Amino acid sequence: MHATLMRSRCGRGRRERRIDRHRATICPATGKQRYRDHRQAADALRSRRRARQLALALGLDSARREIRVYRCPWCNGGWHTTSQPPVTAPR
């Protein structure tokens, strides 16, 4: 397992946090990458958004369309990313 130290996002930034780089596990029910918590899934979503913006700036197309994260009811508290809009309750 590789680990990288990154500076905190806060302005004063003297604290550092450890980011573990590991292969994401796959959810047996959905076949999607499983993230351990909301923060890890949100980081993946931001990373994909940046990659999509870079591809657009270079005149390339990106197949990644994820727009939100959600908690998976099947993989024991894991989180996933999806390209589907949020589900709203009917009125």
N, C-alpha and C positions, 0 to 999 in steps of 0.2 A: 504494500500500500504506500502510495506517495502522499506526502503532505506538503502543503505550501503555506507559508505565513503571509497573511495579508493585513494591511493596515485597516483599522476600523473606519467605517464610513463617516463617523462624526468628525466635525471640523478640527478638533484638537488632536485627534488621531494618534496618540501615543500608545494606546492599547493595540494589541495585535490579536487576531483570531486565527485559529487553525482550520484550514479547509482540507478535508480528506478527499483525495481523488481515488475513486474506486468505480468499478463497473457497476452500473445500476442493475438491480435484479429485475426480472420480468414477472408480472402478475400472472398467475396461472389461469385466472378467470377471463381476463381481457386481452392478454398478450402485450400489454403496454409496459413501458418502463415504470418501475415502482420507485418512488422517492420516499424517504423515511419520514419527512415532515413537510409542513406547508412551506417553510423557508427554503428547503432544498428544491422543491417543485417550482417555487416562484423564481429562484435563481436560474433554473433551467429554462423557464419561460422567458426571462429577460435575455438570456444568452441566445435563444432562438430568435427573439425579436431583433437583436443586434445583427445576427447573421443574415436575417431577411433584409434589413436595411442596407447592409453592406452589399449584398447581391444586387439589390435594386440600384445602388449607386454605381455599381460596375456594369449595369445593363444586363444582368443575368436574372433568370427566374429562380425562385426558391419554392420547393414543394412544401416547406414547413408553414403551417397555417394556425398553429396553436394560439389561442386567445385567452385561456383561463386555466386554472387548476381546480381540482376537486378531490375530495376524500373518497377513496374506494371502499365500498361496503363489503367487498369480497376478500381483500388481501390484508386483513388484520391491521387496519389503521394506516395503510399506505396512501400515498397521494399520486395523482396522475395529471398530465396536461391533456387538453382536448381542444379541438377546433370548433366544437359545437357551442352555440350561444347558450347563456344561462337558461335553465328551465324555470318558467314562471308558473305560478299556480293560476288555474282558470278562475275567473270572477263569476 
